[in-house]
Amino acid sequence: MFVVTNVYRFKKENIKTSQKINIYNKYIKKRDLRFHIR
């Protein structure tokens, strides 16, 4: 659950820096895939 809150905080704090958001989203998607495998 803390991962989700971190995503929202990260997006709110860095709305202007789209590149960082894209990199962060890619990282989250990889983690999501691992969770979905379970």
C-alpha positions, 0 to 999 in steps of 0.5 A: 500500500505504501507503494501507491501512496509514494506514487501519488506523492511523487507525481504531485511533487514532480508534475513538471518533471515528466521525464522523472515521472516516466522513469518512475512509472516504468519502475513501478510497472516492473514491480507491479508485474512481479506482484501480479505474478503472485 
